[in-house]
Amino acid sequence: MTDNVTDGMPEKPIRFLDSLVAVRADSTQTAGQLGITEFWAAQGHGSPLMIHNRDDEGYFVIDGELQFWVGDEPPFRRGAGGFAWMPRGVQHAYAVSSPSARFLCITTPAGLEGFFRQVGTPAADTTLPSGRSVDEEEGQRAMSAVSDWGVTVVGMPPDL
């Protein structure tokens, strides 16, 4: 992965927590049926344990490797070309387990991409953030907004 991870990207990415994201398809483009957000993140980036109440969520790994925790299943990893599905109502989390990763977050119906836009900020540059470097203010903004998007945080992120 290059330092400038978004070479050739048509729109400006968002710095979301400790990652870069770009909304690739949103509710206005898919009649509310599908949202696709592309992520670039360093090892350790991930989510807390959470439950989505409004949408199903899938992850397609383009480059690198992610570890997933879904319901009562044992943790599992997916590398480039791999896919993981998290149905609504089921506790889940993910984390980047390789030095860096590029992946798609796919939600159905659409809408969750609004959370990334609300919490994130336009990226001043397109270099990959290193490690878990979440700004405290941004973290608080995310925790305050998450329930508005139908997500319940149920625990800390699991360890890799």
C-alpha positions as CSV (number, residue, x, y, z in Angstrom):
1,M,0.0,0.0,0.0
2,T,1.4,3.4,-0.9
3,D,1.6,6.3,1.5
4,N,-0.9,8.2,-0.5
5,V,-3.6,5.5,-0.3
6,T,-6.3,7.3,-2.3
7,D,-4.4,8.1,-5.6
8,G,-6.9,8.4,-8.4
9,M,-9.9,8.8,-5.9
10,P,-12.5,11.1,-7.5
11,E,-13.7,12.7,-4.2
12,K,-12.0,13.9,-1.1
13,P,-11.9,11.2,1.6
14,I,-13.1,11.6,5.2
15,R,-10.8,11.0,8.2
16,F,-13.0,8.8,10.4
17,L,-11.6,7.9,13.8
18,D,-8.2,6.3,12.9
19,S,-9.0,5.5,9.2
20,L,-9.7,7.1,5.9
21,V,-13.1,6.5,4.3
22,A,-14.8,7.3,1.1
23,V,-18.5,6.8,0.5
24,R,-18.8,4.9,-2.8
25,A,-22.6,4.4,-2.8
26,D,-25.2,6.0,-0.6
27,S,-29.0,6.0,-0.1
28,T,-29.5,8.7,-2.7
29,Q,-27.8,6.5,-5.4
30,T,-29.5,3.3,-4.4
31,A,-33.0,4.3,-3.5
32,G,-32.1,3.6,0.2
33,Q,-31.3,0.0,-0.5
34,L,-27.5,-0.2,-0.2
35,G,-24.6,1.7,1.2
36,I,-20.9,1.1,0.3
37,T,-18.1,2.8,2.2
38,E,-14.4,2.1,1.4
39,F,-11.9,2.1,4.3
40,W,-8.1,2.4,4.5
41,A,-6.7,1.6,7.9
42,A,-3.6,0.5,9.8
43,Q,-3.2,-2.5,12.1
44,G,-5.4,-2.2,15.2
45,H,-8.1,-0.1,13.6
46,G,-11.5,-1.7,14.4
47,S,-14.9,-1.3,16.0
48,P,-16.2,-1.9,19.4
49,L,-18.6,-4.8,20.0
50,M,-21.9,-3.6,18.6
51,I,-25.3,-4.5,17.5
52,H,-26.9,-3.0,14.4
53,N,-30.7,-2.7,14.8
54,R,-31.5,-1.3,11.4
55,D,-29.1,-2.8,8.9
56,D,-27.2,-5.9,7.9
57,E,-23.5,-5.3,7.4
58,G,-20.9,-7.0,5.3
59,Y,-17.1,-6.5,4.8
60,F,-15.3,-7.3,1.6
61,V,-11.5,-7.2,2.0
62,I,-9.6,-5.7,-0.9
63,D,-6.1,-5.8,0.6
64,G,-4.7,-6.9,3.9
65,E,-6.5,-9.0,6.6
66,L,-9.3,-8.4,9.1
67,Q,-10.4,-10.4,12.1
68,F,-14.1,-10.7,12.9
69,W,-16.2,-11.5,15.9
70,V,-19.8,-12.4,15.1
71,G,-22.3,-13.7,17.6
72,D,-21.2,-16.9,19.3
73,E,-18.9,-17.9,16.4
74,P,-15.2,-18.2,17.2
75,P,-13.1,-15.3,15.9
76,F,-12.2,-15.7,12.2
77,R,-10.0,-13.8,9.7
78,R,-10.5,-12.8,6.1
79,G,-7.8,-11.8,3.7
80,A,-7.9,-10.2,0.2
81,G,-11.0,-11.4,-1.6
82,G,-12.6,-12.6,1.6
83,F,-16.1,-11.6,2.8
84,A,-17.7,-11.5,6.3
85,W,-21.4,-11.0,7.0
86,M,-22.9,-9.5,10.2
87,P,-26.7,-9.7,10.3
88,R,-28.7,-7.1,12.2
89,G,-29.4,-7.9,15.8
90,V,-26.2,-10.0,16.2
91,Q,-23.3,-8.7,18.3
92,H,-20.1,-8.2,16.2
93,A,-16.8,-6.4,15.8
94,Y,-13.8,-6.3,13.5
95,A,-10.2,-5.2,13.6
96,V,-7.4,-4.9,11.0
97,S,-4.9,-7.7,11.8
98,S,-2.4,-7.0,9.0
99,P,-0.1,-4.0,8.9
100,S,-2.7,-2.2,6.8
101,A,-5.9,-3.0,5.0
102,R,-8.3,-1.7,2.4
103,F,-11.9,-2.9,2.6
104,L,-15.5,-2.2,1.8
105,C,-18.2,-1.9,4.4
106,I,-21.5,-2.8,2.8
107,T,-24.8,-2.1,4.5
108,T,-28.4,-2.9,3.6
109,P,-30.5,-0.9,3.7
110,A,-28.4,2.2,3.1
111,G,-27.9,4.9,5.8
112,L,-24.9,4.0,7.9
113,E,-22.7,6.0,5.5
114,G,-24.3,9.1,7.1
115,F,-22.7,8.1,10.4
116,F,-19.3,8.2,8.9
117,R,-20.0,11.6,7.3
118,Q,-21.4,13.0,10.5
119,V,-18.5,11.9,12.8
120,G,-15.6,12.2,10.4
121,T,-14.0,15.3,9.0
122,P,-12.7,16.1,5.5
123,A,-9.1,14.6,5.3
124,A,-6.4,17.3,5.1
125,D,-4.2,14.7,3.4
126,T,-4.5,11.2,2.2
127,T,-1.8,9.4,4.2
128,L,-2.9,6.4,6.1
129,P,-3.3,7.1,9.9
130,S,-1.0,5.0,11.9
131,G,-2.4,2.7,14.6
132,R,-5.2,3.6,17.0
133,S,-4.9,7.3,17.1
134,V,-8.5,8.4,17.8
135,D,-8.9,12.1,18.8
136,E,-10.8,12.2,22.1
137,E,-13.3,14.8,20.7
138,E,-14.0,12.7,17.7
139,G,-14.4,9.6,19.8
140,Q,-17.0,11.4,22.0
141,R,-18.8,12.6,18.9
142,A,-19.0,9.0,17.6
143,M,-20.3,7.6,20.9
144,S,-22.9,10.4,21.1
145,A,-24.1,9.8,17.5
146,V,-24.0,6.0,17.2
147,S,-27.5,5.4,18.6
148,D,-29.0,7.9,16.1
149,W,-27.9,5.5,13.4
150,G,-29.5,2.4,15.0
151,V,-26.3,0.9,16.5
152,T,-25.9,-0.1,20.1
153,V,-22.3,-0.4,21.5
154,V,-22.2,-3.4,23.9
155,G,-18.5,-3.6,24.8
156,M,-14.9,-2.7,24.2
157,P,-13.2,-3.9,21.0
158,P,-11.8,-7.4,21.4
159,D,-8.1,-8.0,21.4
160,L,-6.4,-9.4,18.3
